[in-house]
Amino acid sequence: MIEMKDLNLSNKRILIRMDLNVPIQNKIITSTERIDKSIPTIKLALKKNAKIIIASHLGRPKNYTYEKKLSLYPVYLYLKKIFPQINITFIKNYLNGFNIKSGTIVLLENVRFNKGEKENCIELSKKYAKLCDIFVMDAFATAHRIESSTYGVCNFVDIACAGPLLSLEIKNLKKILKKPKRPMISIIGGAKVSTKFNLLESLLKITDLMIVGGGIANTFISAYHSIGNSLHEKNFKIQAKKLYASKKIILPIDSRVGKSYSITEPSINKLISEISENEEIMDIGDQSIKNYIKLIKNARTILWNGPLGVFEFPNFRRGTEKISKAIAESTAFSVAGGGDTIAVIDLFQLKNKISYISTGGGAFLQFIENKTLPVLKLLDKFSI
C-alpha cells in the first residue's frame, strides 16, 4: 500500500477523503476533534506543494437533498482560522471540475448531497476521479463503507494511497492482531452478542482472555443461570455456549441490579445466583471488578470495545469507571474503539492514558473481524 508521505505531490491535484463529520449546533462546531486529527495531513500536503482538495460527509441527508444544517461551511470557516495565510475556497458545485493552484485548499461541500454517493454510483465515482491526479484515503471511520467517495473513486484514478491517519490506524490495529505482546486481554461490552458475534469469534483466536460485560455478558450468563428481567438475546444462547467453550471468556460472578432504568434506582450488589425475577443486571459487581482489575494489571496487550454496564446512569457506572481507569493505568499497550467506548473515555477524561484510540466505530470492529477493509484491498493494488 502506497503512503501519502512517500509520493511527490508537487503541483499535483490531490483529493483527500477525510472524516470531518463533526457535531454542529446552530452553525457552531461543538467538537473539532475530528478536524484537528486531520490537520497534520493538510500540513503535509501543503509542505509538499500540492493542490489540495478535501472531501468529507457530514451527517445523513435525506434523499441527497441539500440541508443547510448538514453543510460543511462551518468546517470551512474553522479551517480558515487554522490556516490564516493559506488561500482556502469552499465549493458547492464541483462535479464538473474547477481550477486550483498549488499550495491552496479547496473544501468540497458534503459528498452525501451528491446523488448516488451511498450506492457507490460508477458515474459519480468517475467524476470524483476526474477532479484529481492522486486520491488519498484518510478517513478510517468510513473505510468499511462501499461508497463513491471512499471506495468507488479508487477504481478510476491512476494513483490511490493511504493518508497519515489511515496508515496510523492500520499500524496500531495490526500491532494487536498480528503479534500482540502476551498475555493479551480483550474487554468487550455493549448490548448485543448478535452484533458482535463475528468480532468475538475472531478475537478468541488471538486473545488469551476475554472479559465481557453489559448485555453481551447477560446472554452468556442466561445460558447457565436465571437472570431475571435482564436485557439478553434468547435466540443467541447456543452461539454464546459455542463461544464460551473456548474457555477464554471470563464472566461476572456478581452484578449491580435494579428494577428500572432510572437515576434514582437503588444499585444493589448481588451474586448472579441471587438475582430475583423482577430485577435487571445493570452493571458488573464489586467482586467481578476486583477480579477483572487483577487480570488487567497482568496484561501486556489490551483491546477494549464497549462499556460494561449502563454507564449513562451514575448509579450503574461503577464497573465501567473502575475497569476503564484500570486500563488507563495499565502499562500494557492498549487500543480502544467504538462510539460508546469513546464516550466513556471522554466522561472519565482518559484520552491521554490509552495507548491508541481508534477513530472508527464500524470500521474498527470490521477490521478486527476481517483483518482488512474493502478499500484497503483496493489500495493494496497500487504501486509507485
Secondary structure as GFF3:
##gff-version 3
##sequence-region A 1 384
A	DSSP	three_ten_helix	4	6	.	.	.	ID=ss1
A	DSSP	beta_strand	13	17	.	.	.	ID=ss2
A	DSSP	beta_strand	24	25	.	.	.	ID=ss3
A	DSSP	beta_strand	28	29	.	.	.	ID=ss4
A	DSSP	alpha_helix	33	47	.	.	.	ID=ss5
A	DSSP	beta_strand	51	55	.	.	.	ID=ss6
A	DSSP	three_ten_helix	62	64	.	.	.	ID=ss7
A	DSSP	three_ten_helix	68	70	.	.	.	ID=ss8
A	DSSP	alpha_helix	73	82	.	.	.	ID=ss9
A	DSSP	beta_strand	88	91	.	.	.	ID=ss10
A	DSSP	beta_strand	105	108	.	.	.	ID=ss11
A	DSSP	three_ten_helix	111	113	.	.	.	ID=ss12
A	DSSP	alpha_helix	122	130	.	.	.	ID=ss13
A	DSSP	beta_strand	134	137	.	.	.	ID=ss14
A	DSSP	three_ten_helix	140	142	.	.	.	ID=ss15
A	DSSP	three_ten_helix	152	155	.	.	.	ID=ss16
A	DSSP	beta_strand	159	162	.	.	.	ID=ss17
A	DSSP	alpha_helix	164	177	.	.	.	ID=ss18
A	DSSP	beta_strand	184	188	.	.	.	ID=ss19
A	DSSP	alpha_helix	197	206	.	.	.	ID=ss20
A	DSSP	beta_strand	209	212	.	.	.	ID=ss21
A	DSSP	alpha_helix	214	222	.	.	.	ID=ss22
A	DSSP	three_ten_helix	234	236	.	.	.	ID=ss23
A	DSSP	alpha_helix	237	244	.	.	.	ID=ss24
A	DSSP	beta_strand	249	250	.	.	.	ID=ss25
A	DSSP	beta_strand	254	258	.	.	.	ID=ss26
A	DSSP	beta_strand	268	271	.	.	.	ID=ss27
A	DSSP	three_ten_helix	272	274	.	.	.	ID=ss28
A	DSSP	beta_strand	280	284	.	.	.	ID=ss29
A	DSSP	alpha_helix	286	298	.	.	.	ID=ss30
A	DSSP	beta_strand	301	305	.	.	.	ID=ss31
A	DSSP	three_ten_helix	314	316	.	.	.	ID=ss32
A	DSSP	alpha_helix	318	329	.	.	.	ID=ss33
A	DSSP	beta_strand	333	336	.	.	.	ID=ss34
A	DSSP	alpha_helix	339	347	.	.	.	ID=ss35
A	DSSP	three_ten_helix	351	353	.	.	.	ID=ss36
A	DSSP	beta_strand	356	357	.	.	.	ID=ss37
A	DSSP	alpha_helix	362	370	.	.	.	ID=ss38
A	DSSP	alpha_helix	374	379	.	.	.	ID=ss39
###
